[in-house]
Amino acid sequence: MADRPPLAGRPPAPDPAAPQERTSLAWRRTGLALLVGSLTIGRLTLDRLGPAVVVPTVLGAALAGWVLLVALRSRRLARAHPGEPTFSVLADGRLPAVVAALVAALALGELLAALVRLL
């Protein structure tokens, strides 16, 4: 049977897990962007700075992978308990701190690469 539209004047019931689902998806996109950014900066600076770039690149990729894992975990928990989300990626502040540190490190790496090109 086809889905019927909601009755006129009565809005559909909101999904209580929707905000947490959107937040989890946003953190997944952030983790993917950090992963691509750290690998790109590592690749672009490898020619100029040599093997010294490998360790920061691997560390950045590992931290970005951790962000992705936390985001995937929060999405799974949001689906397990749609009425009562018990997990928040912002609850303890570790995830935003890691993201801020990683973005700062990527910016510093890019600045270092630009300075090396000028010399």
C-alpha positions in Angstrom: 0.0 0.0 0.0 1.3 3.5 -0.9 2.4 5.8 1.9 -0.3 8.3 2.7 0.6 11.9 3.3 0.1 13.2 6.9 -3.3 14.6 7.8 -3.8 18.2 7.0 -2.9 20.4 10.0 -0.9 17.7 11.7 2.9 17.7 11.1 4.7 14.4 11.0 6.3 13.3 14.3 9.9 14.5 14.6 12.7 11.9 14.7 14.4 12.3 18.1 17.7 10.8 16.7 17.9 13.1 13.7 20.0 15.9 15.3 22.6 13.4 16.5 22.6 11.7 13.1 23.3 15.0 11.4 26.1 15.8 13.9 27.6 12.4 13.3 27.6 12.8 9.6 29.2 16.2 9.9 32.0 14.7 12.0 32.4 12.0 9.4 32.9 14.7 6.7 35.3 16.5 9.0 37.3 13.3 9.5 37.5 12.6 5.8 38.5 16.2 5.0 41.3 16.0 7.6 42.5 12.7 6.2 42.6 14.0 2.7 44.3 17.2 3.9 47.0 15.5 5.9 47.8 13.1 3.0 47.8 15.9 0.4 50.1 18.1 2.5 52.3 15.1 3.1 52.5 14.4 -0.6 53.1 18.0 -1.6 55.9 18.5 0.9 57.6 15.2 0.5 59.7 16.4 -2.5 61.0 19.5 -0.7 61.3 18.3 2.9 62.2 14.6 2.3 61.5 11.7 4.6 61.0 14.0 7.7 57.4 14.5 6.4 56.4 10.9 6.7 56.0 10.8 10.5 53.7 13.9 10.7 51.7 12.7 7.7 51.2 9.3 9.3 50.3 10.9 12.6 47.8 13.2 10.9 46.2 10.4 9.0 46.0 8.3 12.2 44.3 11.1 14.1 41.9 11.7 11.2 41.1 8.0 11.2 40.4 8.3 14.9 37.9 11.1 14.2 36.2 8.9 11.6 36.0 6.0 14.0 34.4 8.2 16.8 31.9 9.5 14.3 31.0 6.1 13.1 30.6 4.9 16.7 28.3 7.8 17.5 26.2 7.0 14.5 25.8 3.4 15.5 24.8 4.3 19.1 22.3 6.9 17.8 20.6 4.1 15.8 20.7 1.7 18.7 18.9 4.1 21.0 16.8 6.5 18.9 14.7 7.6 21.7 17.6 8.3 24.1 20.9 9.1 22.5 23.5 8.4 25.2 26.6 9.3 23.2 27.7 12.7 22.1 30.9 13.5 20.2 31.1 16.7 22.1 30.6 15.2 25.6 34.2 15.1 26.8 35.8 17.6 24.4 38.5 15.3 23.1 37.3 15.2 19.5 37.1 18.9 19.0 40.6 19.3 20.7 42.1 16.7 18.3 40.5 18.3 15.3 41.7 21.8 16.3 45.3 20.4 16.9 45.3 18.6 13.6 44.1 21.6 11.7 46.8 23.7 13.3 49.4 21.1 12.5 48.3 21.0 8.9 48.4 24.8 8.6 51.9 24.8 10.1 53.0 22.1 7.7 51.6 24.1 4.8 53.4 27.3 6.1 56.6 25.4 6.4 56.3 24.1 2.8 55.7 27.6 1.5 58.7 28.9 3.4 60.9 26.1 2.0 59.8 27.0 -1.5 60.8 30.6 -1.0 64.3 29.7 0.1 
